[in-house]
Amino acid sequence: MEVIKELPISWPRNFCVVIFLELLIVQPVARNVMRIMHETQEKCKPAMKLI
């Protein structure tokens, strides 16, 4: 029950912390992983033949 009482107080702080971490850590890591995955897939993909 105490958690529910403290929710309006702690919610903005928790939200800001999560957004901050998302912007500085999670998104750059995810972008690099996706870039590496796409580069690896392009290397393995056979060349397309033009007619």
Secondary structure by P-SEA (a helix, b strand, c coil): cccccccccaaaaaaaaaaaaaacccaaaaaaaaaaaaaaaaaaccccccc
